[in-house]
């Protein structure tokens, strides 16, 4: 099975930059599509910082960092992804936006065998597949943050995904990128977030009720249960807007009360308190 060498990434936020990083480290030609030159400059800064962390941790050398960075290019024109063999969508967790991106990619990507993958953490893959004329080529490839450090990828085939697409995506993620693959059925939240999100929301409800403050909750789970990070710091790291989107998608599909975003989370998102990326969430950051 021939492995793709030309990779497209749509979006270069935290996840998109991490995906571009690991693909470039693997020796692939990576082209990142962004909305504007300013977004491209921010994306380049994120990728450079991510690769720099690899150097500091001893995962790559300075020479490997420079070579990887040279393999990453940016464009504001989605049509510049026309020659890509494997495209990974990593735009914000907004269903309408993702459907639009897949509709456009379907018209632009020239290779009829190209894989169109989504890094969505909550939206059923079949919805994005139906936005294209090649639903058999669409699959979920859900990375975890920070992408260069966390070894897991959830592979999510929809009812319309061809077996060859699933095999090709699995071989790419494990054989080329060196990640561990678990496969999930195509439902909102997939496997990991179906387990994780109720836990995060339960921690928020403890704070909301006044039973405990954020510091106490996180200290309890790190020192008492051996978790590397507490649930509220983890929610801040993920982004409270993203947590809200995932929880809302889970609740919409499963209608279980514990999956509904609590009012404290909704008010924080409405107030722009999104966690680490804005400097304040359940904790304050500098």
C-alpha positions in Angstrom: 0.0 0.0 0.0 1.6 3.3 -1.1 1.8 5.8 1.7 0.8 9.5 1.0 3.7 11.9 0.8 1.8 15.2 0.2 -0.3 16.1 3.2 -2.8 18.9 3.6 -3.9 20.4 6.9 -6.9 22.8 7.1 -6.5 25.1 10.1 -3.5 25.9 12.2 -4.7 26.4 15.7 -3.3 24.2 18.5 -4.4 21.0 16.9 -3.6 21.9 13.3 -0.1 23.1 14.3 0.5 19.8 16.2 -0.6 17.7 13.2 1.6 19.7 10.9 4.5 19.2 13.3 4.2 15.4 13.4 3.7 15.1 9.7 6.7 17.3 9.0 8.9 15.3 11.4 7.9 12.2 9.5 9.5 13.6 6.4 6.2 14.6 4.6 5.5 17.6 2.5 2.9 19.5 4.5 0.8 22.4 3.2 -1.4 24.2 5.7 -4.5 26.2 4.6 -5.4 29.1 6.8 -7.9 32.0 6.6 -5.6 34.9 6.4 -1.9 35.9 6.3 -2.2 36.8 9.9 -3.5 33.3 10.7 -0.6 31.9 8.7 1.9 33.9 10.8 0.4 32.7 14.0 0.3 29.1 12.6 4.0 29.3 11.7 4.8 30.5 15.2 2.8 27.6 16.7 4.6 25.0 14.5 8.0 26.6 15.2 7.3 26.6 18.9 6.0 23.0 18.8 9.1 21.8 17.0 11.3 23.8 19.4 9.7 21.9 22.3 10.8 18.7 20.6 14.3 19.9 20.5 14.2 20.8 24.2 12.8 17.4 25.2 15.5 15.7 23.1 13.0 14.1 20.7 14.6 15.8 17.7 17.9 17.6 16.9 18.1 21.3 15.8 19.0 20.0 12.3 15.8 17.8 12.3 13.8 20.8 13.5 15.0 23.0 10.7 14.4 20.3 8.1 10.9 19.7 9.3 10.1 23.4 9.3 11.3 23.6 5.7 8.8 21.0 4.8 5.8 23.1 6.0 4.2 25.7 3.8 1.2 27.9 4.3 -1.5 29.2 2.0 -4.7 31.2 2.2 -6.0 29.6 -0.9 -7.7 26.2 -0.3 -7.2 25.4 -4.0 -3.5 25.0 -3.2 -4.4 21.7 -1.6 -5.5 20.3 -4.9 -2.5 17.9 -5.3 -2.7 16.6 -1.7 -3.0 12.8 -1.1 -4.2 12.9 2.5 -6.0 16.0 3.9 -6.7 16.5 7.6 -9.4 19.1 8.6 -8.6 20.8 11.9 -10.8 23.8 12.0 -12.8 24.8 15.1 -15.4 22.4 16.4 -18.3 24.0 14.5 -20.4 21.6 12.4 -21.5 24.1 9.8 -17.8 25.2 9.2 -16.6 21.7 8.9 -19.3 20.7 6.5 -18.4 23.8 4.4 -14.7 22.8 4.4 -15.5 19.2 3.3 -17.8 20.5 0.5 -15.0 22.7 -0.8 -12.3 20.0 -0.5 -14.5 17.6 -2.4 -14.5 20.0 -5.4 -10.8 20.9 -5.1 -8.8 17.7 -4.4 -7.8 16.1 -7.7 -6.8 12.6 -6.6 -10.0 10.5 -6.5 -8.2 8.1 -4.0 -7.2 10.9 -1.6 -8.3 10.5 2.0 -10.3 13.3 3.5 -9.9 13.1 7.3 -11.5 15.1 10.1 -9.8 15.8 13.5 -13.3 16.4 15.0 -13.6 15.4 18.6 -17.4 15.1 18.7 -19.2 15.4 15.3 -20.3 12.1 13.6 -18.1 11.5 10.6 -21.1 10.5 8.4 -22.3 14.1 8.4 -19.1 15.3 6.8 -19.0 12.4 4.5 -22.4 13.3 3.2 -21.2 16.8 2.4 -19.0 15.3 -0.3 -19.5 13.2 -3.5 -16.9 10.7 -2.2 -18.2 9.6 1.3 -16.3 6.4 1.0 -13.0 8.5 1.2 -14.0 10.3 4.4 -12.8 9.2 7.9 -12.3 10.5 11.4 -8.6 10.8 12.5 -8.9 12.3 16.0 -5.5 13.3 17.5 -5.1 14.4 21.1 -3.4 17.5 22.4 -0.5 18.1 22.5 -0.2 16.1 19.3 3.6 15.5 19.3 3.5 14.1 22.9 0.3 12.0 23.1 0.6 8.7 21.3 -3.1 8.0 20.7 -5.3 8.6 17.6 -8.9 7.6 17.4 -9.8 6.2 14.0 -13.5 6.6 13.2 -15.0 5.0 10.1 -18.6 6.0 9.2 -21.1 3.5 7.7 -20.1 4.9 4.3 -16.3 4.7 4.7 -14.6 2.2 2.4 -12.5 -0.5 4.0 -9.5 0.5 1.9 -9.8 4.1 3.3 -9.9 2.7 6.8 -6.8 0.5 6.1 -4.9 3.3 4.5 -5.6 5.8 7.3 -4.6 3.2 9.9 -1.4 2.4 8.1 -0.6 6.1 7.7 -1.2 7.0 11.4 0.6 4.0 12.8 3.2 3.3 10.2 4.2 6.8 9.1 3.3 9.0 12.1 4.1 6.3 14.7 0.9 6.7 16.7 -1.1 4.1 18.5 -4.6 3.6 16.9 -7.9 2.7 18.6 -11.0 2.4 16.5 -14.3 3.8 17.5 -17.8 3.6 16.2 -19.2 6.7 14.5 -21.2 8.4 17.2 -20.9 11.8 18.9 -17.9 12.0 21.1 -16.5 8.7 19.9 -14.8 6.6 22.6 -12.5 8.8 24.6 -14.8 11.9 25.0 -17.8 9.7 25.8 -15.7 8.7 28.9 -13.9 12.0 29.5 -16.6 14.7 29.2 -19.0 13.5 31.9 -16.0 13.5 34.3 -15.1 17.1 33.4 -18.7 18.2 33.7 -19.0 16.5 37.1 -16.0 18.5 38.4 -17.6 21.7 37.1 -20.8 20.9 38.9 -18.9 20.5 42.2 -17.5 24.0 41.8 -20.9 25.4 40.7 -22.6 24.0 43.7 -20.0 25.5 46.1 -19.1 22.0 47.4 -15.4 22.6 46.5 -13.3 25.1 44.7 -11.3 24.4 41.5 -8.0 24.1 43.2 -9.4 21.5 45.7 -11.0 19.4 43.0 -7.8 19.3 40.9 -5.6 18.6 43.9 -7.9 15.8 44.9 -7.6 14.0 41.5 -3.9 14.6 41.0 -2.7 13.7 44.6 -5.5 11.3 45.5 -6.0 9.4 42.2 -2.7 9.9 40.5 -4.0 11.8 37.5 -1.3 13.8 35.8 -3.6 16.9 35.7 -6.9 17.7 37.4 -10.2 17.8 35.5 -10.6 21.6 35.6 -7.0 22.3 34.4 -7.6 19.7 31.7 -10.8 21.4 30.7 -8.9 24.8 30.6 -6.2 23.2 28.4 -8.8 21.7 26.0 -10.6 25.0 25.8 -13.9 25.6 27.6 -15.6 26.4 24.2 -14.4 23.1 22.8 -15.6 21.2 25.9 -19.0 22.9 25.5 -19.2 21.9 21.9 -18.4 18.3 22.6 -20.8 18.1 25.6 -23.6 19.7 23.5 -23.0 17.1 20.7 -23.1 14.2 23.2 -26.2 15.5 24.9 -27.9 16.1 21.5 -27.3 12.5 20.5 -27.7 10.6 23.7 -30.0 12.8 25.7 -28.4 11.9 29.0 -28.7 14.7 31.7 -25.1 14.3 32.9 -23.9 15.3 29.4 -25.6 18.7 29.3 -23.2 21.6 29.8 -23.8 23.1 33.2 -24.7 26.8 33.5 -21.3 27.7 34.9 -19.6 26.4 31.8 -22.1 28.2 29.5 -21.6 31.5 31.3 -17.8 31.3 31.2 -17.8 30.7 27.5 -20.3 33.6 26.9 -17.9 35.8 29.0 -14.9 34.8 26.9 -13.2 32.8 29.7 -12.1 29.9 27.6 -9.2 28.6 29.7 -5.5 28.6 29.0 -5.8 30.2 25.5 -7.5 33.3 26.9 -5.5 33.4 30.2 -8.5 32.6 32.4 -10.9 29.7 32.9 -11.4 27.7 36.1 -7.8 28.8 36.9 -5.8 32.0 35.9 -2.8 31.7 33.6 0.0 34.1 32.8 
